[in-house]
Amino acid sequence: MKIVIRPLHIMSLGGYIVETEFPYRNVIVVNPTEEPIKLEVPVFNEGWLEEQRKLGLELTPLTDEDNYLSQFRKAKAKLERLKEEKGVIVD
């Protein structure tokens, strides 16, 4: 199955991680490009991370020790700065 992340958007893939051996509990995905990008889901292995990075996505994998909200806010702030640099109206 594939899902699309819109240009200059952020999303969380916690619900799409189905493999119990996958070392991360969640992955924050940012599309910093001005094109929509298709993601292959669900996430089964660590190789998936590198495949998505090759598409131009910025990924923040989270372990049980990581603070989800803090990491999401950091990624969101970085995306908002990028939008301002590109002249995209920040909503």
C-alpha positions as CSV (number, residue, x, y, z in Angstrom):
1,M,0.0,0.0,0.0
2,K,1.2,3.5,-0.6
3,I,0.2,6.8,0.9
4,V,1.1,10.3,-0.3
5,I,2.7,13.0,1.8
6,R,1.9,16.4,0.4
7,P,4.6,19.0,-0.4
8,L,6.0,20.8,2.6
9,H,4.1,18.7,5.1
10,I,4.8,16.5,8.1
11,M,3.3,13.3,9.4
12,S,3.8,10.6,11.9
13,L,3.8,6.9,10.9
14,G,3.4,5.2,14.3
15,G,0.3,3.4,13.2
16,Y,2.0,2.1,10.1
17,I,4.8,0.3,11.9
18,V,3.7,-3.4,12.1
19,E,6.9,-5.3,12.6
20,T,7.7,-6.2,16.2
21,E,11.4,-6.4,15.5
22,F,11.5,-2.9,14.1
23,P,13.7,-0.9,16.5
24,Y,11.6,2.3,16.4
25,R,8.1,2.9,17.8
26,N,7.4,5.8,15.5
27,V,8.9,7.7,12.5
28,I,8.3,11.4,11.9
29,V,8.3,12.1,8.1
30,V,8.8,15.5,6.6
31,N,8.5,16.2,2.9
32,P,10.7,19.3,2.4
33,T,10.1,19.2,-1.4
34,E,7.5,21.0,-3.5
35,E,6.3,17.7,-4.9
36,P,4.0,15.0,-3.4
37,I,5.9,11.8,-2.5
38,K,4.5,8.4,-2.2
39,L,5.5,6.3,0.8
40,E,5.3,2.5,0.9
41,V,3.5,1.5,4.1
42,P,3.3,-0.4,6.4
43,V,6.9,-0.2,7.7
44,F,8.5,-3.6,8.0
45,N,12.3,-3.1,8.3
46,E,15.1,-0.6,8.7
47,G,15.9,-0.7,5.0
48,W,12.6,1.2,4.5
49,L,14.2,4.3,6.2
50,E,17.0,4.5,3.6
51,E,14.6,3.9,0.7
52,Q,12.4,6.9,1.8
53,R,15.4,9.1,2.4
54,K,16.5,8.5,-1.2
55,L,13.1,9.9,-2.3
56,G,14.0,13.2,-0.5
57,L,12.1,12.8,2.7
58,E,13.5,13.8,6.1
59,L,12.9,11.0,8.7
60,T,13.2,11.1,12.5
61,P,13.0,7.6,13.9
62,L,11.9,7.4,17.5
63,T,12.8,4.8,20.1
64,D,10.9,4.2,23.4
65,E,13.3,6.7,25.1
66,D,12.6,9.6,22.7
67,N,10.1,12.3,23.5
68,Y,7.6,12.2,20.6
69,L,6.1,15.7,21.1
70,S,9.5,17.3,21.5
71,Q,10.9,15.7,18.3
72,F,7.7,16.5,16.3
73,R,7.8,20.1,17.4
74,K,11.5,20.4,16.3
75,A,10.7,18.9,12.9
76,K,7.6,21.1,12.5
77,A,9.6,24.3,13.4
78,K,12.3,23.3,10.8
79,L,9.6,22.8,8.2
80,E,8.0,26.1,9.0
81,R,11.3,27.9,8.6
82,L,11.7,26.2,5.2
83,K,8.2,27.3,4.2
84,E,9.1,30.9,5.1
85,E,12.3,30.7,3.1
86,K,10.4,29.5,0.1
87,G,7.7,32.1,0.5
88,V,5.0,29.6,1.2
89,I,2.1,31.0,3.3
90,V,2.4,29.4,6.8
91,D,-1.0,28.4,8.2
